[in-house]
Amino acid sequence: MSGKRGVTLRAQWLGKHLRELRERAGLTLKEAGEYLQRDGSTVSRFEAGLYPARTPDVLALLDLYGVTTPQERDGLVRLSRDVWQNGWWDDYSGDVTHGIVDYAWVEARAESISSFDALVIPGLLQTRDYMEAVIRADSSDATDEQVDRWVDFRLTRQEIFSDESPRLSMVLDEYVLRRPVGGPEIMRAQLIHLAKHASAPNIEIRVLPLSAGAHASPDGAFRIFQLPQPFPAIAYVPTPAGAIYVEGEGTDMLKLKYDRIRRKALSAEESLRLISAVAKSLADV
């Protein structure tokens, strides 16, 4: 690929790591730039993610900064390639926002995902009909062509379950089961699909019952991604104005919230029985 890429989460992560390594080595932007035979402002743009460093520059900087640990070097080199190489998600960059493209990249790299959802079943476990109903409700002025592209994007994300799948731990508010998205027939098929996935060895689905009352996330959904080194754990919080990515203490706080919600939820076996019961009740509607 040629040309300058926009600022992405990948580019920001790479820049953040390079800045931390430079500061740890006690070097200035000017000194790093001179080593690369560039000026300090170029290194500054690398570190800000405005213009991601290419792999040869990353390798040179790792040498300069004295990084010898294979895991750390390999992780940053892989990240530098991810920044500039097209993944399947980049094919949709003209159809979805940069934030959603970043989300698909994080999801594809995750070793484990913890998810709390209060309004809809998350995209990884949606049926085609259910996701189309959700998308059309959210974007009522979208053309059929746009909806088809967004549906294809979500379906392609689900292919992470066909290879080395991440561990998925999910808590759904009971309201998610009770809201007949797309009508009873579509919702029943969705719940049957959900129950089928609940038996997978790497997937845990729990339901937070209405009887649990108030819970630790009254403001709604969030997801926590555990990524391989050198990436930090990262949390994703959707909002009507756009997604927020959180690292560090923010992620730790959401992990505690998730644990509190999970403790109030039904067991996996009880949750499966409830999902199946709600699906059965929709057969007579």
GIKA-V898596 format. One record per residue. N is the residue number from 0. RES is the residue in one letter. OMEGA is omega in whole degrees, 0 to 359 (none if undefined). Layout:
N/RES/OMEGA + N/RES/OMEGA
//
This chain:
0/M/180 + 1/S/177 + 2/G/183 + 3/K/177 + 4/R/175 + 5/G/179 + 6/V/179 + 7/T/177 + 8/L/178 + 9/R/181 + 10/A/180 + 11/Q/178 + 12/W/180 + 13/L/180 + 14/G/180 + 15/K/179 + 16/H/181 + 17/L/178 + 18/R/181 + 19/E/179 + 20/L/179 + 21/R/180 + 22/E/178 + 23/R/179 + 24/A/178 + 25/G/182 + 26/L/178 + 27/T/175 + 28/L/181 + 29/K/181 + 30/E/178 + 31/A/179 + 32/G/179 + 33/E/179 + 34/Y/179 + 35/L/187 + 36/Q/175 + 37/R/177 + 38/D/183 + 39/G/181 + 40/S/177 + 41/T/177 + 42/V/178 + 43/S/178 + 44/R/174 + 45/F/187 + 46/E/179 + 47/A/183 + 48/G/180 + 49/L/175 + 50/Y/187 + 51/P/177 + 52/A/175 + 53/R/188 + 54/T/179 + 55/P/178 + 56/D/179 + 57/V/179 + 58/L/179 + 59/A/180 + 60/L/177 + 61/L/176 + 62/D/181 + 63/L/184 + 64/Y/176 + 65/G/179 + 66/V/184 + 67/T/181 + 68/T/184 + 69/P/182 + 70/Q/181 + 71/E/179 + 72/R/183 + 73/D/180 + 74/G/181 + 75/L/176 + 76/V/178 + 77/R/179 + 78/L/180 + 79/S/177 + 80/R/178 + 81/D/182 + 82/V/187 + 83/W/180 + 84/Q/177 + 85/N/165 + 86/G/181 + 87/W/183 + 88/W/181 + 89/D/177 + 90/D/181 + 91/Y/186 + 92/S/177 + 93/G/184 + 94/D/181 + 95/V/183 + 96/T/175 + 97/H/182 + 98/G/180 + 99/I/175 + 100/V/176 + 101/D/181 + 102/Y/180 + 103/A/178 + 104/W/179 + 105/V/181 + 106/E/182 + 107/A/181 + 108/R/190 + 109/A/171 + 110/E/176 + 111/S/180 + 112/I/173 + 113/S/190 + 114/S/169 + 115/F/182 + 116/D/185 + 117/A/185 + 118/L/180 + 119/V/173 + 120/I/183 + 121/P/187 + 122/G/182 + 123/L/183 + 124/L/178 + 125/Q/168 + 126/T/181 + 127/R/183 + 128/D/180 + 129/Y/182 + 130/M/178 + 131/E/177 + 132/A/178 + 133/V/182 + 134/I/181 + 135/R/177 + 136/A/181 + 137/D/184 + 138/S/187 + 139/S/181 + 140/D/181 + 141/A/177 + 142/T/177 + 143/D/180 + 144/E/178 + 145/Q/180 + 146/V/179 + 147/D/179 + 148/R/180 + 149/W/176 + 150/V/178 + 151/D/179 + 152/F/180 + 153/R/180 + 154/L/179 + 155/T/176 + 156/R/182 + 157/Q/181 + 158/E/175 + 159/I/179 + 160/F/181 + 161/S/181 + 162/D/175 + 163/E/189 + 164/S/172 + 165/P/171 + 166/R/183 + 167/L/176 + 168/S/189 + 169/M/171 + 170/V/179 + 171/L/170 + 172/D/182 + 173/E/178 + 174/Y/180 + 175/V/179 + 176/L/187 + 177/R/182 + 178/R/186 + 179/P/180 + 180/V/179 + 181/G/182 + 182/G/185 + 183/P/184 + 184/E/179 + 185/I/182 + 186/M/179 + 187/R/178 + 188/A/179 + 189/Q/181 + 190/L/175 + 191/I/177 + 192/H/180 + 193/L/180 + 194/A/179 + 195/K/180 + 196/H/182 + 197/A/180 + 198/S/180 + 199/A/185 + 200/P/183 + 201/N/182 + 202/I/173 + 203/E/179 + 204/I/177 + 205/R/180 + 206/V/174 + 207/L/187 + 208/P/178 + 209/L/181 + 210/S/180 + 211/A/179 + 212/G/181 + 213/A/181 + 214/H/191 + 215/A/180 + 216/S/181 + 217/P/180 + 218/D/172 + 219/G/193 + 220/A/170 + 221/F/177 + 222/R/178 + 223/I/181 + 224/F/173 + 225/Q/186 + 226/L/177 + 227/P/175 + 228/Q/11 + 229/P/184 + 230/F/176 + 231/P/167 + 232/A/184 + 233/I/178 + 234/A/180 + 235/Y/180 + 236/V/179 + 237/P/174 + 238/T/178 + 239/P/181 + 240/A/182 + 241/G/184 + 242/A/175 + 243/I/174 + 244/Y/185 + 245/V/175 + 246/E/172 + 247/G/185 + 248/E/178 + 249/G/177 + 250/T/178 + 251/D/179 + 252/M/180 + 253/L/174 + 254/K/178 + 255/L/177 + 256/K/182 + 257/Y/180 + 258/D/179 + 259/R/178 + 260/I/182 + 261/R/180 + 262/R/180 + 263/K/183 + 264/A/173 + 265/L/175 + 266/S/179 + 267/A/180 + 268/E/178 + 269/E/180 + 270/S/179 + 271/L/178 + 272/R/179 + 273/L/179 + 274/I/181 + 275/S/180 + 276/A/178 + 277/V/177 + 278/A/180 + 279/K/181 + 280/S/181 + 281/L/180 + 282/A/183 + 283/D/182 + 284/V/none
//
